[in-house]
Amino acid sequence: MVKDFHMGDPSDASFYAGILVAAFSAAEAVTGMFWGGLSDRVGRKPVLLFGCVGTMISLLVVGFSKSFWTALAGRIAGGLLNGNIGVIQTMVGELVKRPEHEPRAYAVMPFVWSIGTIIGPAIGGLLAKPAEGFPSVFSPQGLFGRFPFLLPNLICSGLLLLSIIGGFLFLQETHPDMQPWSTCEDHDKSTAETPLLPPYGATANASADLRAESYGTFNQVDMHEDEQWKVREDGTMTPTSPSPKIKVFSGRVAMLVVALGIFTYHSMTFDHLLPIFLQDENPLNVSAISRSFLSIPGGVGLSTRTVGLIMSVDGVIALIIQSLIFPPLAERLGVWRLFVVVTVLHPIAYFIVPFLVFLPQNLLFPGIYTCLVIRNILSIIAYPLLLILIKQASPSPSVLGRINGLAASAGAACRMIAPPIAGFLYSAGTEIGLTAIAWWGSSVVALIGAFQLWFIDQKKHATVTVTSAAPCLAAVTRSSVEVESHKDIVHILVRERATSDSETSTDEV
């Protein structure tokens, strides 16, 4: 799309594409708290519907764009007018009345998001430039010939219009102070507060709320930590000193937030670079064996439609890994060991992608899907593990919201800077005949994340159990889970003091 705008040199297209991607997140982060506060005053439903209207306007502006600056304005407008992620998260929390239902309720959002990552690229890939893909239906001189990217945006706008109509007719307001049974007196005396979870706009990724018990599409996480009590032989508790002031941002928390930022950065660069690399033409026949491995002047030269289908398959791969592979691996290896494994292996996912240009045509697509499988296994597993470790490192549930905000802000900042930097490196690589430097730059960042493991202290005397709510996995894991959760294991150790007082130290695992 950026290449069709003829913005600067064609080799700079990836850089300008990165600006378009980052513009939405930056604008959404600016107004996220405003929309959250407005939903507290006027209700969730009006803000949610207006956010859909704002997104629809943004899509239409981008679809009718004939210049880069118009498309950029549309992306910025979409971010400014859309605060729906945090509002939807809050509505889910207000709809669920029983705590035991929260894991599955919060898992709906990442599940729907995964479905969107399958359908969205397919719509964009198949319907972009329809005058070229379906010349018998769409005339090059017609509306969709003059605006080649209007059709997919128009289709998505139509789906949003259906959502707006359905929401207006059937969606119920969830704000506790705006229910039919709520009176003016209730408004004056009500002490209930339902803040946005988390109220950080673009940073409010649906699966990034540390206060939830679900991390991924079908996962449920239970955390256990040793507890110690000191009692006398007559059963009474010994006096304890006052609890010291809780240190919110400990070294472990800080290092894990840094790890989350590093992961978010290199993961975002992959999402940004992949479609550019797949579509970028390679002026030379680099599949010849005589070519140097340090001479990769372009990409693999696939069509927009083909890239859209590949990205849809990528969504399916991610969905399968998230629901079927992550829970058993986390249960077998443990959260910390699995996190170390995927973090150490992550640089490989970026290092191997540029070498796709050397594959013969009959092996190109198997090679692409192999890279996608490797990357998704590492990325889909690493993200929920990081969230679990950060939550586990929190010194108290009362400060989890502040830690959640720091983690979300760090992730948002990295998502904002990753596309322009990766695009700049790809453009620079195009000029010198080595586009691989963008991929290898991300590999270096992932390698830094692997070295950073040495500075993360593992929390002792704590365990995490990850189970799956997927029906096909429930039968496999039910027996072990039921045995573990049937009863707590209590170890009692009795020591004799010098003063002849006995002390019993009980550890609950």
JOTA-V824936 format. One record per backbone hydrogen bond with DSSP energy under -0.5 kcal/mol. NH is the residue of the N-H (numbers start at 1). CO is the residue of the C=O. E is the energy in kcal/mol with one decimal. If there is no record, write none. Layout:
NH&CO&E / NH&CO&E
//
This chain:
5&1&-0.8 / 5&2&-0.8 / 6&3&-1.2 / 7&2&-0.8 / 8&6&-1.0 / 12&9&-2.4 / 13&10&-1.4 / 15&423&-0.6 / 16&12&-1.9 / 17&13&-2.3 / 18&14&-1.7 / 19&15&-1.5 / 20&16&-1.9 / 21&17&-2.0 / 22&18&-2.5 / 23&19&-2.0 / 24&20&-0.9 / 25&21&-0.9 / 26&22&-2.4 / 27&23&-2.4 / 28&24&-2.5 / 29&25&-2.1 / 30&26&-1.3 / 31&27&-1.4 / 32&28&-1.1 / 35&31&-2.3 / 36&32&-1.9 / 37&33&-2.6 / 38&34&-2.4 / 39&35&-2.1 / 40&36&-1.2 / 41&37&-1.0 / 42&38&-3.2 / 43&39&-1.2 / 47&43&-0.9 / 48&44&-2.5 / 49&45&-2.5 / 50&46&-2.4 / 51&47&-2.1 / 52&48&-1.6 / 53&49&-1.9 / 54&50&-2.7 / 55&51&-2.1 / 56&52&-2.2 / 57&53&-2.4 / 58&54&-2.2 / 59&55&-2.4 / 60&56&-2.1 / 61&57&-2.4 / 62&58&-2.3 / 63&59&-2.5 / 64&60&-2.1 / 65&62&-1.1 / 71&67&-1.8 / 72&68&-2.5 / 73&69&-2.2 / 74&70&-2.1 / 75&71&-2.2 / 76&72&-2.6 / 77&73&-2.5 / 78&74&-2.1 / 79&75&-1.9 / 80&76&-2.5 / 81&77&-2.1 / 82&79&-0.5 / 83&81&-0.6 / 87&83&-1.2 / 88&84&-3.1 / 89&85&-2.2 / 90&86&-1.9 / 91&87&-2.4 / 92&88&-2.4 / 93&89&-1.7 / 94&90&-2.1 / 95&91&-1.9 / 96&92&-1.8 / 97&95&-0.6 / 101&98&-1.9 / 102&99&-1.5 / 105&101&-1.9 / 106&102&-3.0 / 107&103&-1.3 / 108&104&-0.6 / 108&105&-1.2 / 110&106&-0.7 / 111&107&-1.5 / 112&108&-2.7 / 113&109&-2.5 / 114&110&-2.2 / 115&111&-1.9 / 116&112&-2.2 / 117&113&-1.8 / 118&114&-0.7 / 118&115&-0.9 / 119&115&-2.3 / 120&116&-3.0 / 122&118&-0.8 / 123&119&-2.3 / 124&120&-2.5 / 125&121&-3.1 / 126&122&-2.3 / 127&123&-2.1 / 128&124&-1.5 / 129&148&-3.1 / 130&127&-0.7 / 132&129&-1.2 / 133&129&-1.8 / 134&130&-3.2 / 137&134&-1.5 / 138&134&-2.6 / 139&137&-0.5 / 142&139&-1.4 / 146&142&-1.9 / 147&143&-1.9 / 150&147&-1.9 / 153&149&-0.8 / 154&150&-2.7 / 155&151&-2.5 / 156&152&-2.1 / 157&153&-2.0 / 158&154&-2.2 / 159&155&-2.0 / 160&156&-2.2 / 161&157&-2.2 / 162&158&-2.0 / 163&159&-1.9 / 164&160&-2.6 / 165&161&-2.4 / 166&162&-2.7 / 167&163&-2.9 / 168&164&-2.5 / 169&165&-2.0 / 170&166&-2.7 / 171&166&-0.6 / 171&167&-1.3 / 178&175&-2.0 / 179&176&-0.6 / 182&179&-1.8 / 187&183&-1.9 / 188&184&-1.8 / 189&185&-1.9 / 190&186&-2.1 / 197&86&-0.6 / 198&196&-0.6 / 199&196&-0.8 / 200&198&-1.8 / 203&200&-2.4 / 204&201&-2.2 / 205&203&-2.1 / 208&205&-2.4 / 210&208&-0.9 / 212&209&-1.8 / 220&467&-2.8 / 221&213&-2.1 / 222&465&-2.7 / 224&463&-3.1 / 226&461&-2.7 / 227&508&-0.5 / 229&506&-0.6 / 231&229&-0.5 / 231&504&-1.2 / 232&236&-3.4 / 235&232&-1.8 / 238&230&-2.3 / 248&246&-0.8 / 250&248&-1.3 / 254&250&-2.6 / 255&251&-2.5 / 256&252&-2.1 / 257&253&-2.3 / 258&254&-2.2 / 259&255&-2.3 / 260&256&-2.3 / 261&257&-2.3 / 262&258&-2.6 / 263&259&-2.5 / 264&260&-2.7 / 265&261&-2.2 / 266&262&-2.2 / 267&263&-2.4 / 268&264&-2.1 / 269&265&-2.0 / 270&266&-1.4 / 271&267&-1.8 / 272&268&-1.9 / 273&269&-2.9 / 274&270&-2.4 / 275&271&-0.6 / 276&272&-0.7 / 277&273&-3.1 / 278&274&-2.6 / 279&275&-1.6 / 280&276&-2.1 / 283&281&-0.6 / 286&284&-1.7 / 288&285&-1.3 / 291&288&-1.5 / 295&292&-1.6 / 296&294&-0.5 / 296&433&-1.2 / 300&277&-1.8 / 301&277&-0.6 / 301&280&-1.7 / 302&278&-3.5 / 307&303&-2.3 / 308&304&-2.2 / 309&305&-1.8 / 310&306&-2.3 / 311&307&-2.5 / 312&308&-1.6 / 313&309&-2.3 / 314&310&-2.1 / 315&311&-1.5 / 316&312&-1.7 / 317&313&-2.6 / 318&314&-2.3 / 319&315&-2.1 / 320&316&-2.3 / 321&317&-2.4 / 322&318&-2.5 / 323&319&-1.7 / 324&320&-2.7 / 325&320&-0.7 / 325&321&-1.3 / 326&321&-2.3 / 329&325&-1.9 / 330&326&-2.7 / 331&327&-2.2 / 332&328&-2.2 / 333&329&-2.9 / 334&329&-0.5 / 334&330&-1.3 / 338&334&-2.0 / 339&335&-2.2 / 340&336&-2.2 / 341&337&-2.1 / 342&338&-2.4 / 343&339&-2.0 / 344&340&-2.3 / 345&341&-1.8 / 346&342&-0.9 / 348&345&-1.4 / 349&345&-0.6 / 349&346&-1.2 / 350&346&-0.7 / 350&347&-0.6 / 351&347&-2.0 / 352&348&-1.8 / 354&350&-0.6 / 355&352&-0.9 / 356&353&-2.2 / 357&354&-1.4 / 358&355&-1.4 / 359&356&-1.5 / 363&360&-1.6 / 364&360&-0.7 / 364&361&-0.7 / 365&361&-0.6 / 367&363&-1.9 / 368&364&-2.3 / 369&365&-2.5 / 370&366&-1.8 / 371&367&-2.2 / 372&368&-2.1 / 373&369&-2.3 / 374&370&-2.4 / 375&371&-2.5 / 376&372&-2.7 / 377&373&-2.5 / 378&374&-1.9 / 379&375&-3.1 / 380&376&-2.5 / 381&377&-1.0 / 382&378&-2.0 / 383&379&-2.0 / 384&380&-0.8 / 385&381&-1.4 / 386&382&-2.2 / 387&383&-1.9 / 388&384&-2.4 / 389&385&-2.5 / 390&386&-2.5 / 391&387&-2.2 / 392&388&-2.5 / 393&389&-1.9 / 394&390&-0.7 / 394&391&-0.8 / 399&396&-1.4 / 400&397&-1.1 / 403&399&-1.9 / 404&400&-2.8 / 405&401&-2.1 / 406&402&-2.1 / 407&403&-2.6 / 408&404&-2.6 / 409&405&-2.5 / 410&406&-2.4 / 411&407&-2.3 / 412&408&-2.3 / 413&409&-2.4 / 414&410&-1.9 / 415&411&-2.2 / 416&412&-1.6 / 417&413&-1.7 / 418&414&-1.9 / 419&415&-0.7 / 420&416&-0.5 / 421&417&-1.7 / 422&418&-2.7 / 423&419&-2.8 / 424&420&-2.4 / 425&421&-2.3 / 426&422&-2.2 / 427&423&-2.4 / 428&424&-2.7 / 429&425&-2.4 / 430&426&-2.0 / 431&427&-1.6 / 432&428&-1.4 / 433&429&-0.8 / 434&429&-3.4 / 435&296&-3.2 / 437&434&-1.5 / 438&435&-1.3 / 439&435&-0.6 / 440&436&-3.0 / 441&437&-1.9 / 442&438&-1.5 / 443&439&-1.9 / 444&440&-2.0 / 445&441&-1.9 / 446&442&-2.4 / 447&443&-1.9 / 448&444&-2.1 / 449&445&-1.9 / 450&446&-1.6 / 451&447&-2.2 / 452&448&-1.9 / 453&450&-1.1 / 454&451&-1.6 / 455&452&-1.8 / 456&453&-1.5 / 457&455&-0.6 / 463&224&-2.9 / 465&222&-3.2 / 466&464&-0.5 / 467&220&-2.6 / 467&465&-0.6 / 469&218&-2.8 / 473&470&-1.2 / 474&470&-2.0 / 475&471&-0.9 / 477&473&-2.3 / 478&474&-1.6 / 481&477&-2.3 / 482&478&-3.2 / 483&479&-1.9 / 484&480&-2.0 / 485&481&-2.7 / 486&482&-1.1 / 487&483&-0.5 / 490&488&-0.6 / 491&489&-0.5 / 491&507&-1.8 / 493&491&-0.5 / 493&505&-1.8 / 495&493&-0.5 / 495&503&-2.2 / 497&495&-0.5 / 497&501&-2.1 / 500&497&-1.5 / 503&495&-2.1 / 504&231&-1.7 / 505&493&-2.3 / 505&503&-0.6 / 506&229&-1.0 / 506&504&-0.6 / 507&491&-1.9 / 507&505&-0.5 / 508&227&-1.1 / 508&506&-0.6 / 509&489&-1.9 / 509&507&-0.6
//
